[in-house]
Every structure is written in structure tokens, then in C-alpha cells.
Amino acid sequence: MNPEAAEPCGILLLDKPPGMSSNAALQRVRRLLGRPKAGHTGSLDPLATGMLPICIGEATKLAGALLAGAKGYTFQMRLGERTATGDAEGQVIERAAVPPLDAARIETAFASQRGRQQQIPPMYSALKRQGQPLYKLARQGHEVERAPREITIYTLELLDFTHDSVRARVSCSKGTYIRTLVEQLGVALGSCAHVTALRRDYVEPFRDAPMHTLAELEARAGAPPLLAADVAVGHLPALELSASQARALGYGQEIMAAGAPLGELRLYGPGRLFMGLGRAVEGGVVRSSRLFAAAIAQSRN
């Protein structure tokens, strides 16, 4: 049997526990599944909980599609203190008075943060400068210039508040740092702020999909609860291939598929076998881009 064909393949929606890095959670999952090739899509801070999609086996070839998806979070912010890390794990580096809060004042601050904008990533992030993660530089006391990135805050909804804290729900584009958003909200409210609790509610396209805890996975017998890999790219047009077309693509050849939509495609061989991704160009020419080895092997039989 082809070893790649025997390897599990799919997407696990992990409910990451607090106090654990995303990589530590990934390694726990790998151990539970027999150490297959795997990767997570979009880090969560150790303080954060919630949805961490983990691509298993050949589904790692589709991780980029998940990194590009919109995300939703529920967060709690505390006003009056700003920390070095932007969350409750960091040292307090600024204190300020908190003005009287009411729903109207909070909504005005929220409105100022909605929409498309430029956001400067925090120093305590996994972004790299000359191969060095920024958070390592920050721990050494260094601060470097970071280029702003375009993000979009689609929705920002107040859930509840007290005299010095606010709980809210946000949906946002890829690349958004909630810690930075909270600091901006603190300024907009006439004070300063940091994150005290953060939960990622969903990553598109898994808005309503159930998550699984590490405890559940450890207690589970049998096959892991993996979603089919092609769920990650369900927004792309699908192209059904004949046996000869699937075989040709598997050998790295171009095929002709009149009427195929231009751009990136999901490719399916006979029996609705998901083969991976391809791209159609003018003239009905289709080329493979990321094919699954197990599907290629099956197409050659």
C-alpha cells in the first residue's frame, strides 16, 4: 500500500485550550493521530481559546486557502491599563483614567474602528524580521519598524460592559490582530486597554462547524473526526475529470476542458475523487497546481 495513501487526510477543527501555544496544540494532535504530517492555519495566542483548523496529511496543501478566510472572535478588554504584549500576560506599561462608560460612547468608539483600515502588527507577534520572530526581538527589548497591513473589520458588536471592561464580538479579515484592535479601542474610549480574554468563534468556511477538544480526541476510539479536505476550497468552481484527463494531470500534462471557468479550480476524478487544485487558462487549457499524491496514484490504476 502506498504510505501516503494510508496517511490520514482531512481537516480537524480543534477547540484550543487556554495556556497552550498553537504549535504545542498541533504537536498534541499529531501524537494522538500517529504523528502524520500536519499544520495549523493561523496561530492563536496562548491566552486565546477556540477554533484552530489543523490540516492533516495532504490537506496541508490547502492550508493557504484557510489562512485567507475571514475570522470571528469574542473578546474581553480591560480599560485603564496597557501591557507590553497587548494582553493580560504582559507587564503593565501604561495606566490611564477610565471615563464613565455607556452604550452610546462605546458604540461611537466601535464605529471608528469598523471598515477597511491600515493596522500595524504588534511586536509580540509571530511575524518575522530577517528570519527572527518579532516576539523574540520584543523579549530582548528591541522594537523594529513594522509595515502597516490592510485589514477590514466587518462587524463589531457590543455584548456587555462594566465600569472598566467591555466584552464584544468581531468579524474581521485575515491578518487582523485583536490585541491591536483593543488598544485602538482603548484610545477611542479616552483611555488605554488590553485583552483579558479571547476566543476565536470561527474561521471561514467553518462558521457553523463543531469543534473538538483535546480531551475529546484523547478519549475517542477509532477514526479522528476529520472534515474532507475539499471543504477548505468549497468556494472554488469544481471540474469533473474523465479517467484519461485525471491520469494525464497526474503525469503533469495539460488537458483540454472546454467551458472550464477561468482561474483556480477544484479537480475531481471518476467517483468524485478529490484530486486537488488546478488552474484553467484561456483556450480551455487546464494545468494542475496542487494535486494529492494518493489521488494521483489511484488515477493511474
BALOBA-1460 file (C-alpha; in Angstrom, 3 decimals):
// residues 301
<rec num="1" residu="m" x="0.000" y="0.000" z="0.000"/>
<rec num="2" residu="n" x="1.223" y="3.496" z="-0.784"/>
<rec num="3" residu="p" x="2.204" y="5.014" z="2.604"/>
<rec num="4" residu="e" x="0.865" y="8.395" z="1.571"/>
<rec num="5" residu="a" x="-2.481" y="6.830" z="0.739"/>
<rec num="6" residu="a" x="-2.653" y="5.267" z="4.216"/>
<rec num="7" residu="e" x="-1.914" y="8.541" z="5.986"/>
<rec num="8" residu="p" x="-4.974" y="10.327" z="7.400"/>
<rec num="9" residu="c" x="-6.072" y="13.266" z="5.309"/>
<rec num="10" residu="g" x="-8.528" y="15.992" z="6.232"/>
<rec num="11" residu="i" x="-9.127" y="18.962" z="8.492"/>
<rec num="12" residu="l" x="-9.561" y="18.834" z="12.243"/>
<rec num="13" residu="l" x="-11.294" y="21.773" z="13.919"/>
<rec num="14" residu="l" x="-9.590" y="21.889" z="17.286"/>
<rec num="15" residu="d" x="-11.016" y="23.875" z="20.191"/>
<rec num="16" residu="k" x="-7.669" y="25.085" z="21.518"/>
<rec num="17" residu="p" x="-7.489" y="25.277" z="25.317"/>
<rec num="18" residu="p" x="-6.098" y="28.327" z="27.146"/>
<rec num="19" residu="g" x="-2.475" y="28.428" z="28.233"/>
<rec num="20" residu="m" x="-1.162" y="26.445" z="25.271"/>
<rec num="21" residu="s" x="0.580" y="27.699" z="22.148"/>
<rec num="22" residu="s" x="-0.852" y="26.767" z="18.769"/>
<rec num="23" residu="n" x="2.240" y="24.728" z="17.966"/>
<rec num="24" residu="a" x="2.001" y="22.791" z="21.238"/>
<rec num="25" residu="a" x="-1.640" y="22.016" z="20.450"/>
<rec num="26" residu="l" x="-0.656" y="20.892" z="16.952"/>
<rec num="27" residu="q" x="2.004" y="18.527" z="18.326"/>
<rec num="28" residu="r" x="-0.506" y="17.019" z="20.789"/>
<rec num="29" residu="v" x="-2.871" y="16.310" z="17.888"/>
<rec num="30" residu="r" x="-0.074" y="14.785" z="15.832"/>
<rec num="31" residu="r" x="0.854" y="12.435" z="18.667"/>
<rec num="32" residu="l" x="-2.769" y="11.344" z="19.038"/>
<rec num="33" residu="l" x="-3.014" y="10.604" z="15.311"/>
<rec num="34" residu="g" x="0.281" y="8.739" z="14.971"/>
<rec num="35" residu="r" x="2.424" y="11.754" z="14.001"/>
<rec num="36" residu="p" x="1.191" y="12.397" z="10.456"/>
<rec num="37" residu="k" x="2.275" y="15.455" z="8.504"/>
<rec num="38" residu="a" x="0.156" y="18.328" z="9.812"/>
<rec num="39" residu="g" x="-0.010" y="22.083" z="10.145"/>
<rec num="40" residu="h" x="-2.307" y="24.630" z="11.728"/>
<rec num="41" residu="t" x="-3.745" y="27.607" z="9.872"/>
<rec num="42" residu="g" x="-3.500" y="30.853" z="11.764"/>
<rec num="43" residu="s" x="-1.889" y="30.976" z="15.206"/>
<rec num="44" residu="l" x="-3.825" y="31.675" z="18.371"/>
<rec num="45" residu="d" x="-2.101" y="33.306" z="21.336"/>
<rec num="46" residu="p" x="-1.603" y="31.021" z="24.372"/>
<rec num="47" residu="l" x="-4.224" y="33.094" z="26.240"/>
<rec num="48" residu="a" x="-6.793" y="32.508" z="23.483"/>
<rec num="49" residu="t" x="-9.191" y="29.602" z="23.026"/>
<rec num="50" residu="g" x="-11.320" y="28.445" z="20.153"/>
<rec num="51" residu="m" x="-11.132" y="27.288" z="16.571"/>
<rec num="52" residu="l" x="-7.731" y="26.214" z="15.326"/>
<rec num="53" residu="p" x="-8.060" y="24.395" z="11.979"/>
<rec num="54" residu="i" x="-5.393" y="21.713" z="11.652"/>
<rec num="55" residu="c" x="-4.704" y="20.295" z="8.206"/>
<rec num="56" residu="i" x="-3.718" y="16.633" z="8.349"/>
<rec num="57" residu="g" x="-1.723" y="14.752" z="5.724"/>
<rec num="58" residu="e" x="-2.086" y="16.000" z="2.178"/>
<rec num="59" residu="a" x="-4.708" y="18.525" z="3.287"/>
<rec num="60" residu="t" x="-1.715" y="20.689" z="4.284"/>
<rec num="61" residu="k" x="-1.535" y="21.589" z="0.589"/>
<rec num="62" residu="l" x="-4.755" y="23.583" z="1.076"/>
<rec num="63" residu="a" x="-3.678" y="25.490" z="4.197"/>
<rec num="64" residu="g" x="-3.268" y="28.724" z="2.258"/>
<rec num="65" residu="a" x="-6.973" y="28.794" z="1.441"/>
<rec num="66" residu="l" x="-7.828" y="28.745" z="5.152"/>
<rec num="67" residu="l" x="-5.308" y="31.442" z="6.044"/>
<rec num="68" residu="a" x="-7.155" y="33.765" z="3.674"/>
<rec num="69" residu="g" x="-10.564" y="33.255" z="5.295"/>
<rec num="70" residu="a" x="-12.449" y="35.726" z="7.483"/>
<rec num="71" residu="k" x="-12.478" y="35.060" z="11.208"/>
<rec num="72" residu="g" x="-14.775" y="35.757" z="14.141"/>
<rec num="73" residu="y" x="-13.800" y="36.389" z="17.761"/>
<rec num="74" residu="t" x="-15.366" y="37.173" z="21.112"/>
<rec num="75" residu="f" x="-13.085" y="39.249" z="23.316"/>
<rec num="76" residu="q" x="-12.981" y="40.922" z="26.716"/>
<rec num="77" residu="m" x="-10.950" y="44.093" z="27.176"/>
<rec num="78" residu="r" x="-9.936" y="45.878" z="30.338"/>
<rec num="79" residu="l" x="-9.644" y="49.652" z="30.277"/>
<rec num="80" residu="g" x="-7.173" y="51.715" z="32.245"/>
<rec num="81" residu="e" x="-4.079" y="49.587" z="31.594"/>
<rec num="82" residu="r" x="-1.967" y="48.861" z="28.526"/>
<rec num="83" residu="t" x="0.508" y="45.977" z="28.605"/>
<rec num="84" residu="a" x="3.692" y="45.199" z="26.701"/>
<rec num="85" residu="t" x="2.068" y="42.241" z="24.955"/>
<rec num="86" residu="g" x="-1.386" y="43.727" z="24.488"/>
<rec num="87" residu="d" x="-2.953" y="41.056" z="26.696"/>
<rec num="88" residu="a" x="-3.145" y="40.006" z="30.330"/>
<rec num="89" residu="e" x="0.113" y="38.051" z="30.136"/>
<rec num="90" residu="g" x="2.246" y="41.159" z="29.674"/>
<rec num="91" residu="q" x="3.651" y="43.719" z="32.086"/>
<rec num="92" residu="v" x="1.620" y="46.906" z="32.517"/>
<rec num="93" residu="i" x="3.436" y="49.734" z="30.723"/>
<rec num="94" residu="e" x="0.759" y="52.445" z="30.834"/>
<rec num="95" residu="r" x="-2.104" y="53.418" z="33.098"/>
<rec num="96" residu="a" x="-4.845" y="55.937" z="32.425"/>
<rec num="97" residu="a" x="-8.134" y="57.022" z="33.941"/>
<rec num="98" residu="v" x="-11.271" y="55.387" z="32.584"/>
<rec num="99" residu="p" x="-14.056" y="57.797" z="31.655"/>
<rec num="100" residu="p" x="-17.670" y="56.925" z="32.500"/>
<rec num="101" residu="l" x="-18.876" y="54.304" z="30.034"/>
<rec num="102" residu="d" x="-22.266" y="53.959" z="28.429"/>
<rec num="103" residu="a" x="-23.531" y="52.128" z="25.358"/>
<rec num="104" residu="a" x="-23.579" y="55.268" z="23.202"/>
<rec num="105" residu="r" x="-19.955" y="56.131" z="23.976"/>
<rec num="106" residu="i" x="-18.848" y="52.558" z="23.285"/>
<rec num="107" residu="e" x="-20.760" y="52.468" z="20.002"/>
<rec num="108" residu="t" x="-19.049" y="55.683" z="18.877"/>
<rec num="109" residu="a" x="-15.662" y="54.084" z="19.585"/>
<rec num="110" residu="f" x="-16.697" y="50.886" z="17.797"/>
<rec num="111" residu="a" x="-17.896" y="52.820" z="14.751"/>
<rec num="112" residu="s" x="-14.478" y="54.460" z="14.447"/>
<rec num="113" residu="q" x="-12.855" y="51.032" z="14.058"/>
<rec num="114" residu="r" x="-15.200" y="49.386" z="11.565"/>
<rec num="115" residu="g" x="-14.340" y="49.071" z="7.904"/>
<rec num="116" residu="r" x="-11.157" y="48.932" z="5.878"/>
<rec num="117" residu="q" x="-8.046" y="50.307" z="7.532"/>
<rec num="118" residu="q" x="-4.284" y="50.048" z="7.932"/>
<rec num="119" residu="q" x="-3.162" y="48.169" z="11.038"/>
<rec num="120" residu="i" x="0.414" y="47.951" z="12.339"/>
<rec num="121" residu="p" x="1.133" y="44.429" z="13.648"/>
<rec num="122" residu="p" x="2.271" y="44.253" z="17.292"/>
<rec num="123" residu="m" x="5.859" y="43.470" z="18.230"/>
<rec num="124" residu="y" x="4.615" y="40.444" z="20.152"/>
<rec num="125" residu="s" x="3.637" y="38.510" z="17.017"/>
<rec num="126" residu="a" x="4.951" y="35.574" z="15.004"/>
<rec num="127" residu="l" x="5.827" y="37.779" z="12.030"/>
<rec num="128" residu="k" x="9.492" y="37.535" z="11.139"/>
<rec num="129" residu="r" x="12.227" y="40.087" z="10.515"/>
<rec num="130" residu="q" x="15.317" y="38.604" z="8.825"/>
<rec num="131" residu="g" x="14.212" y="35.147" z="9.937"/>
<rec num="132" residu="q" x="13.689" y="36.154" z="13.564"/>
<rec num="133" residu="p" x="10.143" y="36.175" z="15.036"/>
<rec num="134" residu="l" x="9.190" y="39.632" z="16.243"/>
<rec num="135" residu="y" x="8.164" y="38.332" z="19.663"/>
<rec num="136" residu="k" x="11.720" y="37.113" z="20.255"/>
<rec num="137" residu="l" x="13.082" y="40.545" z="19.408"/>
<rec num="138" residu="a" x="10.484" y="42.108" z="21.720"/>
<rec num="139" residu="r" x="11.563" y="39.847" z="24.593"/>
<rec num="140" residu="q" x="15.113" y="41.061" z="24.046"/>
<rec num="141" residu="g" x="13.925" y="44.648" z="24.418"/>
<rec num="142" residu="h" x="14.136" y="45.504" z="20.722"/>
<rec num="143" residu="e" x="11.448" y="47.242" z="18.696"/>
<rec num="144" residu="v" x="11.613" y="47.394" z="14.917"/>
<rec num="145" residu="e" x="9.513" y="49.230" z="12.378"/>
<rec num="146" residu="r" x="6.580" y="47.198" z="11.075"/>
<rec num="147" residu="a" x="4.838" y="47.935" z="7.816"/>
<rec num="148" residu="p" x="1.090" y="48.540" z="8.179"/>
<rec num="149" residu="r" x="-1.212" y="45.958" z="6.615"/>
<rec num="150" residu="e" x="-4.650" y="46.482" z="5.160"/>
<rec num="151" residu="i" x="-7.361" y="44.748" z="7.159"/>
<rec num="152" residu="t" x="-11.129" y="45.002" z="7.379"/>
<rec num="153" residu="i" x="-13.325" y="44.975" z="10.472"/>
<rec num="154" residu="y" x="-16.621" y="43.716" z="9.051"/>
<rec num="155" residu="t" x="-18.697" y="43.820" z="12.236"/>
<rec num="156" residu="l" x="-18.027" y="44.919" z="15.803"/>
<rec num="157" residu="e" x="-20.844" y="44.273" z="18.272"/>
<rec num="158" residu="l" x="-21.086" y="45.178" z="21.954"/>
<rec num="159" residu="l" x="-22.145" y="42.304" z="24.214"/>
<rec num="160" residu="d" x="-21.848" y="43.839" z="27.700"/>
<rec num="161" residu="f" x="-19.711" y="46.180" z="29.784"/>
<rec num="162" residu="t" x="-18.853" y="47.293" z="33.322"/>
<rec num="163" residu="h" x="-17.168" y="50.435" z="34.611"/>
<rec num="164" residu="d" x="-13.746" y="49.303" z="33.300"/>
<rec num="165" residu="s" x="-14.304" y="46.363" z="30.938"/>
<rec num="166" residu="v" x="-16.038" y="45.696" z="27.639"/>
<rec num="167" residu="r" x="-16.999" y="42.381" z="26.027"/>
<rec num="168" residu="a" x="-17.634" y="42.334" z="22.297"/>
<rec num="169" residu="r" x="-17.838" y="40.188" z="19.176"/>
<rec num="170" residu="v" x="-15.917" y="40.971" z="15.986"/>
<rec num="171" residu="s" x="-15.673" y="39.549" z="12.488"/>
<rec num="172" residu="c" x="-12.597" y="40.555" z="10.545"/>
<rec num="173" residu="s" x="-10.325" y="39.814" z="7.613"/>
<rec num="174" residu="k" x="-7.145" y="37.779" z="7.681"/>
<rec num="175" residu="g" x="-4.167" y="39.464" z="9.302"/>
<rec num="176" residu="t" x="-6.195" y="41.289" z="11.954"/>
<rec num="177" residu="y" x="-4.660" y="41.429" z="15.426"/>
<rec num="178" residu="i" x="-7.346" y="41.678" z="18.094"/>
<rec num="179" residu="r" x="-4.794" y="42.933" z="20.628"/>
<rec num="180" residu="t" x="-4.065" y="45.896" z="18.354"/>
<rec num="181" residu="l" x="-7.771" y="46.497" z="17.784"/>
<rec num="182" residu="v" x="-8.352" y="46.531" z="21.553"/>
<rec num="183" residu="e" x="-5.547" y="49.040" z="22.077"/>
<rec num="184" residu="q" x="-7.109" y="51.255" z="19.423"/>
<rec num="185" residu="l" x="-10.497" y="50.935" z="21.103"/>
<rec num="186" residu="g" x="-8.939" y="51.924" z="24.409"/>
<rec num="187" residu="v" x="-7.653" y="55.146" z="22.849"/>
<rec num="188" residu="a" x="-11.003" y="55.789" z="21.150"/>
<rec num="189" residu="l" x="-12.674" y="55.470" z="24.563"/>
<rec num="190" residu="g" x="-10.320" y="58.052" z="26.071"/>
<rec num="191" residu="s" x="-8.128" y="55.611" z="27.981"/>
<rec num="192" residu="c" x="-5.913" y="52.603" z="27.246"/>
<rec num="193" residu="a" x="-6.735" y="48.891" z="27.215"/>
<rec num="194" residu="h" x="-5.569" y="45.304" z="26.867"/>
<rec num="195" residu="v" x="-7.151" y="41.910" z="26.124"/>
<rec num="196" residu="t" x="-8.146" y="39.809" z="29.133"/>
<rec num="197" residu="a" x="-9.993" y="37.011" z="27.287"/>
<rec num="198" residu="l" x="-10.132" y="35.983" z="23.634"/>
<rec num="199" residu="r" x="-11.992" y="33.208" z="21.852"/>
<rec num="200" residu="r" x="-11.962" y="32.504" z="18.137"/>
<rec num="201" residu="d" x="-15.522" y="31.531" z="17.290"/>
<rec num="202" residu="y" x="-14.916" y="30.510" z="13.681"/>
<rec num="203" residu="v" x="-12.655" y="30.542" z="10.659"/>
<rec num="204" residu="e" x="-14.326" y="30.657" z="7.257"/>
<rec num="205" residu="p" x="-15.632" y="28.408" z="5.782"/>
<rec num="206" residu="f" x="-16.311" y="26.633" z="9.113"/>
<rec num="207" residu="r" x="-18.615" y="29.198" z="10.709"/>
<rec num="208" residu="d" x="-21.145" y="26.642" z="11.988"/>
<rec num="209" residu="a" x="-18.967" y="23.535" z="12.183"/>
<rec num="210" residu="p" x="-18.421" y="21.790" z="15.553"/>
<rec num="211" residu="m" x="-15.019" y="21.921" z="17.237"/>
<rec num="212" residu="h" x="-13.293" y="19.115" z="19.138"/>
<rec num="213" residu="t" x="-11.303" y="19.436" z="22.365"/>
<rec num="214" residu="l" x="-8.042" y="17.664" z="23.107"/>
<rec num="215" residu="a" x="-9.771" y="15.766" z="25.905"/>
<rec num="216" residu="e" x="-12.407" y="14.544" z="23.457"/>
<rec num="217" residu="l" x="-9.756" y="13.418" z="20.996"/>
<rec num="218" residu="e" x="-7.798" y="11.604" z="23.711"/>
<rec num="219" residu="a" x="-10.908" y="9.740" z="24.845"/>
<rec num="220" residu="r" x="-12.080" y="8.939" z="21.329"/>
<rec num="221" residu="a" x="-11.689" y="5.471" z="19.868"/>
<rec num="222" residu="g" x="-11.478" y="4.924" z="16.139"/>
<rec num="223" residu="a" x="-11.000" y="7.357" z="13.284"/>
<rec num="224" residu="p" x="-10.466" y="11.035" z="14.145"/>
<rec num="225" residu="p" x="-13.292" y="13.487" z="13.323"/>
<rec num="226" residu="l" x="-11.742" y="14.921" z="10.175"/>
<rec num="227" residu="l" x="-13.568" y="17.036" z="7.634"/>
<rec num="228" residu="a" x="-12.925" y="16.219" z="3.980"/>
<rec num="229" residu="a" x="-10.017" y="18.237" z="2.624"/>
<rec num="230" residu="d" x="-12.015" y="19.789" z="-0.203"/>
<rec num="231" residu="v" x="-14.296" y="21.547" z="2.306"/>
<rec num="232" residu="a" x="-11.482" y="24.109" z="2.617"/>
<rec num="233" residu="v" x="-11.855" y="25.097" z="-1.026"/>
<rec num="234" residu="g" x="-15.594" y="24.746" z="-1.466"/>
<rec num="235" residu="h" x="-15.773" y="28.326" z="-2.750"/>
<rec num="236" residu="l" x="-13.853" y="27.347" z="-5.907"/>
<rec num="237" residu="p" x="-15.604" y="26.026" z="-9.041"/>
<rec num="238" residu="a" x="-15.436" y="22.251" z="-9.453"/>
<rec num="239" residu="l" x="-14.268" y="20.463" z="-12.598"/>
<rec num="240" residu="e" x="-15.204" y="16.815" z="-13.157"/>
<rec num="241" residu="l" x="-12.498" y="14.881" z="-14.996"/>
<rec num="242" residu="s" x="-12.675" y="11.764" z="-17.094"/>
<rec num="243" residu="a" x="-10.350" y="8.890" z="-16.238"/>
<rec num="244" residu="s" x="-7.996" y="9.846" z="-19.076"/>
<rec num="245" residu="q" x="-7.972" y="13.518" z="-18.031"/>
<rec num="246" residu="a" x="-7.257" y="12.620" z="-14.415"/>
<rec num="247" residu="r" x="-4.435" y="10.321" z="-15.498"/>
<rec num="248" residu="a" x="-2.893" y="12.999" z="-17.729"/>
<rec num="249" residu="l" x="-2.945" y="15.622" z="-14.996"/>
<rec num="250" residu="g" x="-1.411" y="13.090" z="-12.642"/>
<rec num="251" residu="y" x="1.518" y="12.777" z="-15.021"/>
<rec num="252" residu="g" x="1.953" y="16.548" z="-15.098"/>
<rec num="253" residu="q" x="0.365" y="17.065" z="-18.515"/>
<rec num="254" residu="e" x="-2.053" y="19.789" z="-19.557"/>
<rec num="255" residu="i" x="-5.562" y="18.822" z="-20.576"/>
<rec num="256" residu="m" x="-8.272" y="20.464" z="-22.634"/>
<rec num="257" residu="a" x="-11.571" y="21.135" z="-20.865"/>
<rec num="258" residu="a" x="-13.802" y="23.326" z="-22.990"/>
<rec num="259" residu="g" x="-16.004" y="25.597" z="-20.890"/>
<rec num="260" residu="a" x="-13.940" y="25.297" z="-17.709"/>
<rec num="261" residu="p" x="-14.207" y="28.525" z="-15.663"/>
<rec num="262" residu="l" x="-11.011" y="30.562" z="-15.796"/>
<rec num="263" residu="g" x="-8.881" y="30.607" z="-12.659"/>
<rec num="264" residu="e" x="-8.363" y="28.182" z="-9.811"/>
<rec num="265" residu="l" x="-10.489" y="25.026" z="-9.742"/>
<rec num="266" residu="r" x="-11.270" y="22.019" z="-7.582"/>
<rec num="267" residu="l" x="-10.458" y="18.887" z="-9.554"/>
<rec num="268" residu="y" x="-12.389" y="15.619" z="-9.212"/>
<rec num="269" residu="g" x="-11.618" y="12.323" z="-10.861"/>
<rec num="270" residu="p" x="-14.078" y="9.481" z="-11.527"/>
<rec num="271" residu="g" x="-16.109" y="8.501" z="-8.491"/>
<rec num="272" residu="r" x="-15.959" y="12.075" z="-7.198"/>
<rec num="273" residu="l" x="-12.364" y="11.541" z="-6.075"/>
<rec num="274" residu="f" x="-10.909" y="14.872" z="-4.989"/>
<rec num="275" residu="m" x="-7.561" y="15.232" z="-6.721"/>
<rec num="276" residu="g" x="-6.515" y="18.707" z="-5.620"/>
<rec num="277" residu="l" x="-6.346" y="22.051" z="-7.356"/>
<rec num="278" residu="g" x="-5.751" y="23.180" z="-10.902"/>
<rec num="279" residu="r" x="-5.977" y="26.326" z="-12.959"/>
<rec num="280" residu="a" x="-7.830" y="26.958" z="-16.207"/>
<rec num="281" residu="v" x="-6.461" y="29.495" z="-18.684"/>
<rec num="282" residu="e" x="-7.682" y="30.872" z="-21.993"/>
<rec num="283" residu="g" x="-8.468" y="28.298" z="-24.628"/>
<rec num="284" residu="g" x="-9.797" y="25.655" z="-22.249"/>
<rec num="285" residu="v" x="-6.336" y="24.578" z="-21.076"/>
<rec num="286" residu="v" x="-6.217" y="23.197" z="-17.511"/>
<rec num="287" residu="r" x="-2.984" y="22.672" z="-15.590"/>
<rec num="288" residu="s" x="-2.568" y="21.047" z="-12.203"/>
<rec num="289" residu="s" x="-1.255" y="23.175" z="-9.345"/>
<rec num="290" residu="r" x="-1.562" y="21.152" z="-6.109"/>
<rec num="291" residu="l" x="-2.507" y="17.514" z="-6.554"/>
<rec num="292" residu="f" x="-2.829" y="14.876" z="-3.851"/>
<rec num="293" residu="a" x="-0.334" y="12.022" z="-4.269"/>
<rec num="294" residu="a" x="-2.855" y="9.387" z="-3.175"/>
<rec num="295" residu="a" x="-5.335" y="10.588" z="-5.799"/>
<rec num="296" residu="i" x="-2.643" y="10.600" z="-8.479"/>
<rec num="297" residu="a" x="-1.751" y="7.010" z="-7.612"/>
<rec num="298" residu="q" x="-5.397" y="5.968" z="-7.791"/>
<rec num="299" residu="s" x="-5.880" y="7.705" z="-11.154"/>
<rec num="300" residu="r" x="-3.038" y="5.626" z="-12.615"/>
<rec num="301" residu="n" x="-4.594" y="2.304" z="-11.658"/>
